[in-house]
Amino acid sequence: MTRLLTGLFLAWLAVSAHAAEVIPPAPKAFFNDAANVVPAPVARQLNETLAQFERDSSNQLLVAIYPKMQTDSSIEDYANRLFQAWGPGLKDKDNGAVLLVFIQDRKMRIEVGYGLEPRLTDAECFRIIEELKPHFRSGDYATGLTNAVTGMINATQGEYTGTGKTLAEQGDSSEGIIFFIVIAFIIFMAVFRFISQLRQIQRGVVFGPTGRYTLPDVAASSWWNTSSSWGSSGGSSWDSGSSFSGGGGSSGGGGASGDW
């Protein structure tokens, strides 16, 4: 009976602890600064650097900076649960890694996927963490994180080969094809209608609010000269190189933690 009550009590504690925990949604970018400690131009450059690294290597390296941890657990347990929820790295390679920084808690951790553990070892993660500390203590987060991103890339490059696109870009390609088909259809219908109206005008016949009537030859010619000067300008563009989409990778808890 005592064992049963003890087990129920421990289970209740575990449920209570996790009930108070908040797992942030998967980040939309490779470099994410929810604490606003890195200048925007630096953050954009680091985001593009990490995106390009996925194109080249298929490795998904993330940086996520938050004001504080939203859990009563250790940073090691919390980082592992975040990793499993976000799924960085390809499912068949587990080639993802996440650098987490919690400003108010003054804690950080690099969590590494199974597939990158031979390169981004615990010792290498510890070295990167140690080099971050003096920069963080002086408030120079931009330099520290730039060095950390460089260190993670140098440690993991050459392990796998990329496709030239991020997973997010590969997903966008099918949407882009559908978008192109829809736009092409709209343009085709507009041109078809324009040609039909043009033929009517060339015959001197148009349709107005009061019905069908015939244009004088001069008026029809003048209308054509004006309408034929139409053109198109501009276009649509979208950012296809900065978004993150997890591939379902897993982590066994490899990496290193530290505080400053």
C-alpha positions in Angstrom: 0.0 0.0 0.0 2.9 2.4 0.9 4.5 1.7 -2.4 1.3 2.4 -4.3 0.8 5.7 -2.5 4.4 6.6 -3.1 4.1 5.8 -6.8 0.9 7.8 -7.1 2.5 10.8 -5.3 5.6 10.7 -7.6 3.3 10.5 -10.7 1.3 13.5 -9.4 4.5 15.5 -8.9 5.6 14.6 -12.5 2.3 15.6 -14.0 2.2 18.8 -11.9 5.7 19.8 -13.1 4.9 19.2 -16.7 1.6 21.0 -16.4 3.5 24.2 -15.5 5.9 23.8 -18.3 5.5 25.7 -21.6 7.0 24.3 -24.8 7.4 27.2 -27.3 6.1 26.5 -30.8 8.7 25.4 -33.4 10.6 28.5 -34.6 9.9 29.9 -38.0 13.5 30.8 -38.7 17.0 29.4 -38.1 18.1 32.3 -35.8 15.4 33.4 -33.4 15.8 36.2 -30.9 12.7 36.5 -28.7 14.7 38.5 -26.1 15.8 41.2 -28.6 19.5 41.1 -27.6 21.0 40.9 -31.1 20.8 43.8 -33.6 18.4 43.0 -36.4 21.0 43.1 -39.3 23.2 40.6 -37.4 20.2 38.3 -36.7 19.2 38.4 -40.4 22.7 37.6 -41.5 23.1 34.7 -39.1 19.7 33.4 -40.1 20.7 33.4 -43.8 24.1 31.8 -42.9 22.3 28.9 -41.2 19.8 28.5 -44.0 22.6 28.4 -46.5 24.3 25.7 -44.4 21.2 23.5 -44.6 21.2 23.9 -48.4 24.8 22.9 -48.6 24.8 20.1 -46.0 21.2 19.2 -45.1 22.2 19.9 -41.4 19.6 22.0 -39.5 21.3 24.2 -36.9 19.0 26.5 -34.8 19.6 29.3 -32.4 16.7 30.2 -30.1 17.1 33.0 -27.5 14.3 33.5 -24.9 13.9 35.8 -21.9 13.7 32.8 -19.5 12.9 29.1 -19.2 9.2 28.3 -18.7 9.7 25.1 -16.7 10.8 23.9 -13.3 13.0 21.2 -14.9 16.7 21.4 -15.6 17.9 23.0 -18.8 19.1 19.6 -20.0 15.6 18.0 -19.7 13.9 21.1 -21.1 16.2 21.4 -24.1 15.7 17.7 -24.9 11.9 18.2 -24.9 12.1 21.3 -27.0 14.3 19.4 -29.5 11.8 16.5 -29.8 8.9 18.9 -30.3 10.7 21.0 -33.0 12.4 18.0 -34.8 15.4 19.7 -36.3 17.4 17.5 -38.7 16.2 14.9 -41.2 14.4 12.0 -39.8 16.7 9.4 -41.4 19.9 11.3 -40.4 19.0 13.1 -37.1 21.4 15.8 -38.2 20.1 18.7 -36.2 21.4 20.8 -33.3 19.9 23.7 -31.2 21.7 26.4 -29.3 19.3 27.6 -26.6 19.9 30.8 -24.6 17.8 32.0 -21.6 18.8 35.6 -20.8 17.2 36.1 -17.4 18.2 32.7 -16.2 21.7 33.2 -17.6 21.7 29.7 -18.9 22.5 28.1 -22.3 22.7 24.7 -23.9 23.6 23.1 -27.1 21.4 20.1 -27.8 22.7 17.7 -30.5 20.9 15.2 -32.7 22.1 11.6 -32.9 23.5 12.1 -36.4 25.8 15.0 -35.5 27.2 13.6 -32.2 30.3 12.2 -33.9 31.2 15.7 -35.1 29.5 18.1 -32.6 30.7 16.1 -29.6 30.1 17.0 -26.0 33.6 18.3 -25.7 33.2 20.5 -28.8 29.9 21.8 -27.4 31.5 22.6 -24.1 34.3 24.5 -25.9 31.7 26.6 -27.8 29.8 27.3 -24.6 32.9 28.4 -22.7 33.8 30.8 -25.5 30.3 32.3 -25.3 30.6 33.2 -21.6 32.9 36.2 -21.7 30.9 37.8 -24.6 27.6 37.3 -22.7 29.0 38.7 -19.5 30.0 41.9 -21.3 26.6 42.1 -23.0 28.1 41.5 -26.5 25.6 38.8 -27.5 26.1 39.5 -31.3 29.7 38.6 -31.3 29.3 35.6 -29.0 26.5 34.1 -31.0 28.2 34.8 -34.3 31.3 32.9 -33.1 29.0 30.1 -31.8 27.3 29.7 -35.2 30.6 29.6 -36.9 31.9 27.0 -34.5 28.8 24.7 -34.9 29.1 25.0 -38.7 32.8 24.2 -38.7 32.3 21.2 -36.5 29.5 19.6 -38.6 30.3 20.5 -42.2 31.3 17.6 -44.5 29.3 15.0 -42.6 26.3 15.1 -45.0 25.4 16.5 -48.4 22.6 19.0 -49.0 20.1 19.3 -51.9 20.6 23.0 -52.6 17.3 23.8 -50.8 16.1 23.9 -47.3 13.2 21.7 -46.3 11.0 24.8 -46.2 12.0 25.7 -49.7 11.3 22.2 -50.9 7.8 22.4 -49.5 7.3 25.9 -51.0 8.1 24.5 -54.5 4.8 22.6 -54.9 2.9 25.7 -53.6 4.8 27.8 -56.1 3.8 25.5 -59.0 0.1 25.8 -58.0 0.4 29.5 -57.7 2.0 29.8 -61.2 -0.8 27.6 -62.7 -3.5 29.8 -61.1 -1.9 33.0 -62.3 -1.4 31.6 -65.8 -5.1 30.6 -66.0 -6.2 34.1 -64.9 -3.9 35.7 -67.5 -5.2 33.4 -70.2 -8.8 34.2 -69.4 -8.0 38.0 -69.4 -6.3 37.8 -72.7 -9.1 35.7 -74.2 -11.7 38.2 -73.1 -9.6 41.1 -74.4 -9.2 39.5 -77.8 -12.9 38.9 -78.0 -13.7 42.5 -77.2 -11.1 43.7 -79.6 -12.7 41.7 -82.4 -16.0 43.3 -81.6 -14.4 46.8 -81.6 -12.6 46.1 -84.9 -16.1 45.5 -86.4 -17.2 48.7 -84.8 -19.5 47.0 -82.3 -19.4 47.4 -78.6 -21.7 46.7 -75.7 -22.5 49.5 -73.3 -25.0 50.0 -70.4 -27.8 50.6 -72.9 -26.9 47.5 -75.0 -25.2 47.0 -78.3 -24.2 49.9 -80.5 -21.9 50.6 -83.4 -18.9 52.9 -83.1 -17.9 55.3 -85.9 -14.8 54.2 -87.8 -12.7 57.0 -86.3 -13.8 56.3 -82.7 -13.0 52.6 -83.0 -9.6 53.3 -84.4 -8.9 55.8 -81.7 -9.9 53.4 -79.0 -7.7 50.7 -80.3 -4.7 53.0 -80.5 -5.2 53.9 -76.8 -5.8 50.4 -75.6 -2.9 48.9 -77.4 -0.5 50.9 -75.2 -1.3 48.9 -72.1 1.6 47.0 -70.5 2.5 45.2 -67.3 5.0 46.1 -64.7 6.2 44.7 -61.4 5.6 41.3 -60.1 5.5 39.2 -57.0 8.4 38.0 -54.9 8.7 36.3 -51.6 11.4 35.3 -49.2 12.4 31.7 -49.9 15.7 31.4 -48.0 15.0 32.2 -44.3 12.3 29.8 -43.1 12.9 26.8 -41.0 10.9 23.5 -41.3 11.9 20.6 -39.1 12.5 17.2 -40.6 11.6 15.1 -37.6 15.1 14.6 -36.1 15.7 13.3 -32.6 18.3 13.8 -29.9 19.5 11.5 -27.2 20.6 14.2 -24.9 24.1 14.9 -26.3 25.6 18.4 -26.0 26.7 20.7 -23.2 25.2 23.3 -20.9 26.6 26.4 -19.1 25.8 29.6 -17.3 27.4 33.0 -17.2 
